[in-house]
């Protein structure tokens, strides 16, 4: 059986997720992560726009 090795970010997310106790907390975490990636996408689009 192959061993899975987690990187630092994955381990951090596992620690965070271990504290999730309710559906509301899970939904809030999902929303926060979605906002994070949406912001990153917006920033990248802005860079592309500015560079032509």
mmCIF file of the N, C-alpha and C atoms, coordinates in Angstrom:
data_MODEL
# 
_entry.id   MODEL 
# 
loop_
_atom_site.group_PDB 
_atom_site.id 
_atom_site.type_symbol 
_atom_site.label_atom_id 
_atom_site.label_alt_id 
_atom_site.label_comp_id 
_atom_site.label_asym_id 
_atom_site.label_entity_id 
_atom_site.label_seq_id 
_atom_site.pdbx_PDB_ins_code 
_atom_site.Cartn_x 
_atom_site.Cartn_y 
_atom_site.Cartn_z 
_atom_site.occupancy 
_atom_site.B_iso_or_equiv 
_atom_site.pdbx_formal_charge 
_atom_site.auth_seq_id 
_atom_site.auth_comp_id 
_atom_site.auth_asym_id 
_atom_site.auth_atom_id 
_atom_site.pdbx_PDB_model_num 
ATOM 1   N N  . UNK A 1 1  ? 0.841   -1.169 0.000   1.00 0.00 ? 1  UNK A N  1 
ATOM 2   C CA . UNK A 1 1  ? 0.000   0.000  0.000   1.00 0.00 ? 1  UNK A CA 1 
ATOM 3   C C  . UNK A 1 1  ? 0.893   1.241  0.000   1.00 0.00 ? 1  UNK A C  1 
ATOM 4   N N  . UNK A 1 2  ? 0.523   2.196  -0.839  1.00 0.00 ? 2  UNK A N  1 
ATOM 5   C CA . UNK A 1 2  ? 1.294   3.425  -0.948  1.00 0.00 ? 2  UNK A CA 1 
ATOM 6   C C  . UNK A 1 2  ? 0.951   4.390  0.182   1.00 0.00 ? 2  UNK A C  1 
ATOM 7   N N  . UNK A 1 3  ? 1.935   5.049  0.689   1.00 0.00 ? 3  UNK A N  1 
ATOM 8   C CA . UNK A 1 3  ? 1.768   5.979  1.795   1.00 0.00 ? 3  UNK A CA 1 
ATOM 9   C C  . UNK A 1 3  ? 1.479   7.382  1.267   1.00 0.00 ? 3  UNK A C  1 
ATOM 10  N N  . UNK A 1 4  ? 0.511   8.058  1.859   1.00 0.00 ? 4  UNK A N  1 
ATOM 11  C CA . UNK A 1 4  ? 0.210   9.432  1.488   1.00 0.00 ? 4  UNK A CA 1 
ATOM 12  C C  . UNK A 1 4  ? 0.997   10.370 2.377   1.00 0.00 ? 4  UNK A C  1 
ATOM 13  N N  . UNK A 1 5  ? 1.704   11.292 1.750   1.00 0.00 ? 5  UNK A N  1 
ATOM 14  C CA . UNK A 1 5  ? 2.463   12.285 2.494   1.00 0.00 ? 5  UNK A CA 1 
ATOM 15  C C  . UNK A 1 5  ? 1.807   13.640 2.266   1.00 0.00 ? 5  UNK A C  1 
ATOM 16  N N  . UNK A 1 6  ? 1.367   14.251 3.355   1.00 0.00 ? 6  UNK A N  1 
ATOM 17  C CA . UNK A 1 6  ? 0.700   15.532 3.266   1.00 0.00 ? 6  UNK A CA 1 
ATOM 18  C C  . UNK A 1 6  ? 1.704   16.666 3.345   1.00 0.00 ? 6  UNK A C  1 
ATOM 19  N N  . UNK A 1 7  ? 1.428   17.745 2.600   1.00 0.00 ? 7  UNK A N  1 
ATOM 20  C CA . UNK A 1 7  ? 2.288   18.917 2.709   1.00 0.00 ? 7  UNK A CA 1 
ATOM 21  C C  . UNK A 1 7  ? 1.810   19.782 3.876   1.00 0.00 ? 7  UNK A C  1 
ATOM 22  N N  . UNK A 1 8  ? 2.549   20.855 4.149   1.00 0.00 ? 8  UNK A N  1 
ATOM 23  C CA . UNK A 1 8  ? 2.263   21.698 5.307   1.00 0.00 ? 8  UNK A CA 1 
ATOM 24  C C  . UNK A 1 8  ? 0.838   22.285 5.248   1.00 0.00 ? 8  UNK A C  1 
ATOM 25  N N  . UNK A 1 9  ? 0.408   22.730 4.088   1.00 0.00 ? 9  UNK A N  1 
ATOM 26  C CA . UNK A 1 9  ? -0.924  23.310 3.947   1.00 0.00 ? 9  UNK A CA 1 
ATOM 27  C C  . UNK A 1 9  ? -2.020  22.268 4.202   1.00 0.00 ? 9  UNK A C  1 
ATOM 28  N N  . UNK A 1 10 ? -1.818  21.058 3.704   1.00 0.00 ? 10 UNK A N  1 
ATOM 29  C CA . UNK A 1 10 ? -2.800  20.001 3.912   1.00 0.00 ? 10 UNK A CA 1 
ATOM 30  C C  . UNK A 1 10 ? -2.915  19.638 5.387   1.00 0.00 ? 10 UNK A C  1 
ATOM 31  N N  . UNK A 1 11 ? -1.785  19.575 6.065   1.00 0.00 ? 11 UNK A N  1 
ATOM 32  C CA . UNK A 1 11 ? -1.813  19.270 7.493   1.00 0.00 ? 11 UNK A CA 1 
ATOM 33  C C  . UNK A 1 11 ? -2.521  20.371 8.278   1.00 0.00 ? 11 UNK A C  1 
ATOM 34  N N  . UNK A 1 12 ? -2.275  21.613 7.894   1.00 0.00 ? 12 UNK A N  1 
ATOM 35  C CA . UNK A 1 12 ? -2.940  22.739 8.554   1.00 0.00 ? 12 UNK A CA 1 
ATOM 36  C C  . UNK A 1 12 ? -4.453  22.662 8.355   1.00 0.00 ? 12 UNK A C  1 
ATOM 37  N N  . UNK A 1 13 ? -4.881  22.341 7.139   1.00 0.00 ? 13 UNK A N  1 
ATOM 38  C CA . UNK A 1 13 ? -6.318  22.227 6.866   1.00 0.00 ? 13 UNK A CA 1 
ATOM 39  C C  . UNK A 1 13 ? -6.941  21.076 7.660   1.00 0.00 ? 13 UNK A C  1 
ATOM 40  N N  . UNK A 1 14 ? -6.234  19.979 7.791   1.00 0.00 ? 14 UNK A N  1 
ATOM 41  C CA . UNK A 1 14 ? -6.742  18.870 8.599   1.00 0.00 ? 14 UNK A CA 1 
ATOM 42  C C  . UNK A 1 14 ? -6.924  19.287 10.054  1.00 0.00 ? 14 UNK A C  1 
ATOM 43  N N  . UNK A 1 15 ? -5.967  20.050 10.576  1.00 0.00 ? 15 UNK A N  1 
ATOM 44  C CA . UNK A 1 15 ? -6.091  20.553 11.948  1.00 0.00 ? 15 UNK A CA 1 
ATOM 45  C C  . UNK A 1 15 ? -7.314  21.459 12.086  1.00 0.00 ? 15 UNK A C  1 
ATOM 46  N N  . UNK A 1 16 ? -7.494  22.346 11.121  1.00 0.00 ? 16 UNK A N  1 
ATOM 47  C CA . UNK A 1 16 ? -8.648  23.256 11.149  1.00 0.00 ? 16 UNK A CA 1 
ATOM 48  C C  . UNK A 1 16 ? -9.949  22.457 11.067  1.00 0.00 ? 16 UNK A C  1 
ATOM 49  N N  . UNK A 1 17 ? -9.994  21.512 10.146  1.00 0.00 ? 17 UNK A N  1 
ATOM 50  C CA . UNK A 1 17 ? -11.215 20.741 9.925   1.00 0.00 ? 17 UNK A CA 1 
ATOM 51  C C  . UNK A 1 17 ? -11.550 19.859 11.125  1.00 0.00 ? 17 UNK A C  1 
ATOM 52  N N  . UNK A 1 18 ? -10.561 19.485 11.900  1.00 0.00 ? 18 UNK A N  1 
ATOM 53  C CA . UNK A 1 18 ? -10.811 18.656 13.082  1.00 0.00 ? 18 UNK A CA 1 
ATOM 54  C C  . UNK A 1 18 ? -11.651 19.399 14.111  1.00 0.00 ? 18 UNK A C  1 
ATOM 55  N N  . UNK A 1 19 ? -11.606 20.732 14.059  1.00 0.00 ? 19 UNK A N  1 
ATOM 56  C CA . UNK A 1 19 ? -12.377 21.531 15.008  1.00 0.00 ? 19 UNK A CA 1 
ATOM 57  C C  . UNK A 1 19 ? -13.798 21.832 14.566  1.00 0.00 ? 19 UNK A C  1 
ATOM 58  N N  . UNK A 1 20 ? -14.160 21.436 13.360  1.00 0.00 ? 20 UNK A N  1 
ATOM 59  C CA . UNK A 1 20 ? -15.504 21.683 12.845  1.00 0.00 ? 20 UNK A CA 1 
ATOM 60  C C  . UNK A 1 20 ? -16.487 20.771 13.580  1.00 0.00 ? 20 UNK A C  1 
ATOM 61  N N  . UNK A 1 21 ? -17.486 21.373 14.206  1.00 0.00 ? 21 UNK A N  1 
ATOM 62  C CA . UNK A 1 21 ? -18.440 20.593 14.996  1.00 0.00 ? 21 UNK A CA 1 
ATOM 63  C C  . UNK A 1 21 ? -19.863 20.608 14.455  1.00 0.00 ? 21 UNK A C  1 
ATOM 64  N N  . UNK A 1 22 ? -20.187 21.621 13.648  1.00 0.00 ? 22 UNK A N  1 
ATOM 65  C CA . UNK A 1 22 ? -21.560 21.725 13.163  1.00 0.00 ? 22 UNK A CA 1 
ATOM 66  C C  . UNK A 1 22 ? -21.572 21.949 11.653  1.00 0.00 ? 22 UNK A C  1 
ATOM 67  N N  . UNK A 1 23 ? -22.719 21.750 11.067  1.00 0.00 ? 23 UNK A N  1 
ATOM 68  C CA . UNK A 1 23 ? -22.909 22.000 9.640   1.00 0.00 ? 23 UNK A CA 1 
ATOM 69  C C  . UNK A 1 23 ? -22.684 23.482 9.326   1.00 0.00 ? 23 UNK A C  1 
ATOM 70  N N  . UNK A 1 24 ? -23.092 24.348 10.246  1.00 0.00 ? 24 UNK A N  1 
ATOM 71  C CA . UNK A 1 24 ? -22.914 25.787 10.045  1.00 0.00 ? 24 UNK A CA 1 
ATOM 72  C C  . UNK A 1 24 ? -21.434 26.154 10.001  1.00 0.00 ? 24 UNK A C  1 
ATOM 73  N N  . UNK A 1 25 ? -20.642 25.559 10.887  1.00 0.00 ? 25 UNK A N  1 
ATOM 74  C CA . UNK A 1 25 ? -19.206 25.812 10.876  1.00 0.00 ? 25 UNK A CA 1 
ATOM 75  C C  . UNK A 1 25 ? -18.574 25.316 9.583   1.00 0.00 ? 25 UNK A C  1 
ATOM 76  N N  . UNK A 1 26 ? -19.009 24.166 9.126   1.00 0.00 ? 26 UNK A N  1 
ATOM 77  C CA . UNK A 1 26 ? -18.496 23.628 7.868   1.00 0.00 ? 26 UNK A CA 1 
ATOM 78  C C  . UNK A 1 26 ? -18.846 24.553 6.714   1.00 0.00 ? 26 UNK A C  1 
ATOM 79  N N  . UNK A 1 27 ? -20.075 25.023 6.668   1.00 0.00 ? 27 UNK A N  1 
ATOM 80  C CA . UNK A 1 27 ? -20.486 25.935 5.609   1.00 0.00 ? 27 UNK A CA 1 
ATOM 81  C C  . UNK A 1 27 ? -19.711 27.242 5.659   1.00 0.00 ? 27 UNK A C  1 
ATOM 82  N N  . UNK A 1 28 ? -19.443 27.743 6.858   1.00 0.00 ? 28 UNK A N  1 
ATOM 83  C CA . UNK A 1 28 ? -18.668 28.972 7.001   1.00 0.00 ? 28 UNK A CA 1 
ATOM 84  C C  . UNK A 1 28 ? -17.241 28.773 6.493   1.00 0.00 ? 28 UNK A C  1 
ATOM 85  N N  . UNK A 1 29 ? -16.650 27.626 6.798   1.00 0.00 ? 29 UNK A N  1 
ATOM 86  C CA . UNK A 1 29 ? -15.306 27.329 6.313   1.00 0.00 ? 29 UNK A CA 1 
ATOM 87  C C  . UNK A 1 29 ? -15.292 27.235 4.786   1.00 0.00 ? 29 UNK A C  1 
ATOM 88  N N  . UNK A 1 30 ? -16.260 26.547 4.222   1.00 0.00 ? 30 UNK A N  1 
ATOM 89  C CA . UNK A 1 30 ? -16.355 26.440 2.762   1.00 0.00 ? 30 UNK A CA 1 
ATOM 90  C C  . UNK A 1 30 ? -16.473 27.814 2.121   1.00 0.00 ? 30 UNK A C  1 
ATOM 91  N N  . UNK A 1 31 ? -17.292 28.670 2.721   1.00 0.00 ? 31 UNK A N  1 
ATOM 92  C CA . UNK A 1 31 ? -17.489 30.018 2.198   1.00 0.00 ? 31 UNK A CA 1 
ATOM 93  C C  . UNK A 1 31 ? -16.180 30.814 2.246   1.00 0.00 ? 31 UNK A C  1 
ATOM 94  N N  . UNK A 1 32 ? -15.472 30.709 3.346   1.00 0.00 ? 32 UNK A N  1 
ATOM 95  C CA . UNK A 1 32 ? -14.208 31.422 3.498   1.00 0.00 ? 32 UNK A CA 1 
ATOM 96  C C  . UNK A 1 32 ? -13.183 30.951 2.471   1.00 0.00 ? 32 UNK A C  1 
ATOM 97  N N  . UNK A 1 33 ? -13.121 29.656 2.264   1.00 0.00 ? 33 UNK A N  1 
ATOM 98  C CA . UNK A 1 33 ? -12.176 29.107 1.278   1.00 0.00 ? 33 UNK A CA 1 
ATOM 99  C C  . UNK A 1 33 ? -12.566 29.552 -0.126  1.00 0.00 ? 33 UNK A C  1 
ATOM 100 N N  . UNK A 1 34 ? -13.853 29.549 -0.417  1.00 0.00 ? 34 UNK A N  1 
ATOM 101 C CA . UNK A 1 34 ? -14.323 30.013 -1.727  1.00 0.00 ? 34 UNK A CA 1 
ATOM 102 C C  . UNK A 1 34 ? -13.957 31.470 -1.958  1.00 0.00 ? 34 UNK A C  1 
ATOM 103 N N  . UNK A 1 35 ? -14.147 32.300 -0.941  1.00 0.00 ? 35 UNK A N  1 
ATOM 104 C CA . UNK A 1 35 ? -13.781 33.716 -1.061  1.00 0.00 ? 35 UNK A CA 1 
ATOM 105 C C  . UNK A 1 35 ? -12.288 33.887 -1.295  1.00 0.00 ? 35 UNK A C  1 
ATOM 106 N N  . UNK A 1 36 ? -11.485 33.087 -0.615  1.00 0.00 ? 36 UNK A N  1 
ATOM 107 C CA . UNK A 1 36 ? -10.035 33.144 -0.783  1.00 0.00 ? 36 UNK A CA 1 
ATOM 108 C C  . UNK A 1 36 ? -9.649  32.868 -2.237  1.00 0.00 ? 36 UNK A C  1 
ATOM 109 N N  . UNK A 1 37 ? -10.202 31.796 -2.813  1.00 0.00 ? 37 UNK A N  1 
ATOM 110 C CA . UNK A 1 37 ? -9.849  31.460 -4.190  1.00 0.00 ? 37 UNK A CA 1 
ATOM 111 C C  . UNK A 1 37 ? -10.445 32.436 -5.195  1.00 0.00 ? 37 UNK A C  1 
ATOM 112 N N  . UNK A 1 38 ? -11.596 32.981 -4.913  1.00 0.00 ? 38 UNK A N  1 
ATOM 113 C CA . UNK A 1 38 ? -12.186 33.989 -5.793  1.00 0.00 ? 38 UNK A CA 1 
ATOM 114 C C  . UNK A 1 38 ? -11.312 35.244 -5.812  1.00 0.00 ? 38 UNK A C  1 
ATOM 115 N N  . UNK A 1 39 ? -10.812 35.635 -4.653  1.00 0.00 ? 39 UNK A N  1 
ATOM 116 C CA . UNK A 1 39 ? -9.939  36.806 -4.573  1.00 0.00 ? 39 UNK A CA 1 
ATOM 117 C C  . UNK A 1 39 ? -8.651  36.558 -5.352  1.00 0.00 ? 39 UNK A C  1 
ATOM 118 N N  . UNK A 1 40 ? -8.087  35.381 -5.201  1.00 0.00 ? 40 UNK A N  1 
ATOM 119 C CA . UNK A 1 40 ? -6.858  35.053 -5.942  1.00 0.00 ? 40 UNK A CA 1 
ATOM 120 C C  . UNK A 1 40 ? -7.102  35.089 -7.445  1.00 0.00 ? 40 UNK A C  1 
ATOM 121 N N  . UNK A 1 41 ? -8.242  34.569 -7.880  1.00 0.00 ? 41 UNK A N  1 
ATOM 122 C CA . UNK A 1 41 ? -8.570  34.594 -9.310  1.00 0.00 ? 41 UNK A CA 1 
ATOM 123 C C  . UNK A 1 41 ? -8.726  36.031 -9.792  1.00 0.00 ? 41 UNK A C  1 
ATOM 124 N N  . UNK A 1 42 ? -9.398  36.870 -9.008  1.00 0.00 ? 42 UNK A N  1 
ATOM 125 C CA . UNK A 1 42 ? -9.558  38.278 -9.374  1.00 0.00 ? 42 UNK A CA 1 
ATOM 126 C C  . UNK A 1 42 ? -8.204  38.973 -9.494  1.00 0.00 ? 42 UNK A C  1 
ATOM 127 N N  . UNK A 1 43 ? -7.313  38.703 -8.557  1.00 0.00 ? 43 UNK A N  1 
ATOM 128 C CA . UNK A 1 43 ? -5.983  39.308 -8.599  1.00 0.00 ? 43 UNK A CA 1 
ATOM 129 C C  . UNK A 1 43 ? -5.217  38.875 -9.842  1.00 0.00 ? 43 UNK A C  1 
ATOM 130 N N  . UNK A 1 44 ? -5.310  37.619 -10.198 1.00 0.00 ? 44 UNK A N  1 
ATOM 131 C CA . UNK A 1 44 ? -4.642  37.127 -11.397 1.00 0.00 ? 44 UNK A CA 1 
ATOM 132 C C  . UNK A 1 44 ? -5.243  37.738 -12.653 1.00 0.00 ? 44 UNK A C  1 
ATOM 133 N N  . UNK A 1 45 ? -6.561  37.874 -12.679 1.00 0.00 ? 45 UNK A N  1 
ATOM 134 C CA . UNK A 1 45 ? -7.207  38.501 -13.846 1.00 0.00 ? 45 UNK A CA 1 
ATOM 135 C C  . UNK A 1 45 ? -6.772  39.972 -13.976 1.00 0.00 ? 45 UNK A C  1 
ATOM 136 N N  . UNK A 1 46 ? -6.643  40.640 -12.854 1.00 0.00 ? 46 UNK A N  1 
ATOM 137 C CA . UNK A 1 46 ? -6.198  42.040 -12.867 1.00 0.00 ? 46 UNK A CA 1 
ATOM 138 C C  . UNK A 1 46 ? -4.772  42.139 -13.420 1.00 0.00 ? 46 UNK A C  1 
ATOM 139 N N  . UNK A 1 47 ? -3.900  41.217 -13.017 1.00 0.00 ? 47 UNK A N  1 
ATOM 140 C CA . UNK A 1 47 ? -2.529  41.191 -13.535 1.00 0.00 ? 47 UNK A CA 1 
ATOM 141 C C  . UNK A 1 47 ? -2.529  40.976 -15.043 1.00 0.00 ? 47 UNK A C  1 
ATOM 142 N N  . UNK A 1 48 ? -3.345  40.039 -15.506 1.00 0.00 ? 48 UNK A N  1 
ATOM 143 C CA . UNK A 1 48 ? -3.438  39.783 -16.945 1.00 0.00 ? 48 UNK A CA 1 
ATOM 144 C C  . UNK A 1 48 ? -3.951  41.002 -17.692 1.00 0.00 ? 48 UNK A C  1 
ATOM 145 N N  . UNK A 1 49 ? -4.946  41.658 -17.141 1.00 0.00 ? 49 UNK A N  1 
ATOM 146 C CA . UNK A 1 49 ? -5.535  42.834 -17.763 1.00 0.00 ? 49 UNK A CA 1 
ATOM 147 C C  . UNK A 1 49 ? -4.478  43.946 -17.873 1.00 0.00 ? 49 UNK A C  1 
ATOM 148 N N  . UNK A 1 50 ? -3.742  44.163 -16.790 1.00 0.00 ? 50 UNK A N  1 
ATOM 149 C CA . UNK A 1 50 ? -2.740  45.218 -16.771 1.00 0.00 ? 50 UNK A CA 1 
ATOM 150 C C  . UNK A 1 50 ? -1.561  44.936 -17.703 1.00 0.00 ? 50 UNK A C  1 
ATOM 151 N N  . UNK A 1 51 ? -1.256  43.655 -17.889 1.00 0.00 ? 51 UNK A N  1 
ATOM 152 C CA . UNK A 1 51 ? -0.111  43.307 -18.752 1.00 0.00 ? 51 UNK A CA 1 
ATOM 153 C C  . UNK A 1 51 ? -0.508  43.213 -20.230 1.00 0.00 ? 51 UNK A C  1 
ATOM 154 N N  . UNK A 1 52 ? -1.810  43.348 -20.488 1.00 0.00 ? 52 UNK A N  1 
ATOM 155 C CA . UNK A 1 52 ? -2.278  43.335 -21.866 1.00 0.00 ? 52 UNK A CA 1 
ATOM 156 C C  . UNK A 1 52 ? -2.467  41.946 -22.378 1.00 0.00 ? 52 UNK A C  1 
# 
